């Protein structure tokens, strides 16, 4: 999803575009996204973690004002916190430096609070099919449970920011707290099928070498999207 005349869009890779000196950030290869309106200079950040100062520096250089944070799911590599022996900066640091409303799916709010220490007053709960605006740029929310109970994707023009719900060559794990294998199967085989093939998938991690691809290509090449039954899915996922 390239910048248009009005849409401001950036895909930032941890360990490369931000957090360059952090070997854990490079290993985890998270993507952070910036979505904004060039006319109003307003912007939202998706999954701010690893290098809040670096993200804010980029926004400052681009003369964009941060007005909100969008959360795909509550795992610490996406929102900050402790995981796999790593202490990752994230939403708490953002709220210190540039406090903004944090938009989470209603099923994910408790997880976000537990992981980050944020309060109810910091969060704005979303439901599936809710729509937000940053300036005049519309962001559509889609509840895609399975990786976590409140995982959500964000549709912006011809792009879908999918977090850990779907990767170019895989999908989110279901063996972490909150994972539900059957729910993820239904998400991939029912909830995402209404998204058109030409929409470009932007995943939560740089797995597989490419940063994005049209959903039509992903559907043709991602084995996890070509499972014929729930029984086969359980065998694949080991659940």
Secondary structure as GFF3:
##gff-version 3
##sequence-region A 1 239
A	DSSP	beta_strand	7	13	.	.	.	ID=ss1
A	DSSP	alpha_helix	23	28	.	.	.	ID=ss2
A	DSSP	beta_strand	31	37	.	.	.	ID=ss3
A	DSSP	beta_strand	42	46	.	.	.	ID=ss4
A	DSSP	alpha_helix	52	61	.	.	.	ID=ss5
A	DSSP	beta_strand	65	70	.	.	.	ID=ss6
A	DSSP	alpha_helix	76	79	.	.	.	ID=ss7
A	DSSP	beta_strand	81	83	.	.	.	ID=ss8
A	DSSP	beta_strand	86	88	.	.	.	ID=ss9
A	DSSP	alpha_helix	91	97	.	.	.	ID=ss10
A	DSSP	beta_strand	101	105	.	.	.	ID=ss11
A	DSSP	alpha_helix	109	116	.	.	.	ID=ss12
A	DSSP	three_ten_helix	120	122	.	.	.	ID=ss13
A	DSSP	beta_strand	123	126	.	.	.	ID=ss14
A	DSSP	beta_strand	131	134	.	.	.	ID=ss15
A	DSSP	beta_strand	137	143	.	.	.	ID=ss16
A	DSSP	beta_strand	152	156	.	.	.	ID=ss17
A	DSSP	beta_strand	159	163	.	.	.	ID=ss18
A	DSSP	beta_strand	166	167	.	.	.	ID=ss19
A	DSSP	beta_strand	170	171	.	.	.	ID=ss20
A	DSSP	alpha_helix	181	186	.	.	.	ID=ss21
A	DSSP	pi_helix	187	191	.	.	.	ID=ss22
A	DSSP	beta_strand	200	203	.	.	.	ID=ss23
A	DSSP	beta_strand	213	214	.	.	.	ID=ss24
A	DSSP	alpha_helix	215	221	.	.	.	ID=ss25
A	DSSP	three_ten_helix	223	225	.	.	.	ID=ss26
A	DSSP	alpha_helix	230	237	.	.	.	ID=ss27
###
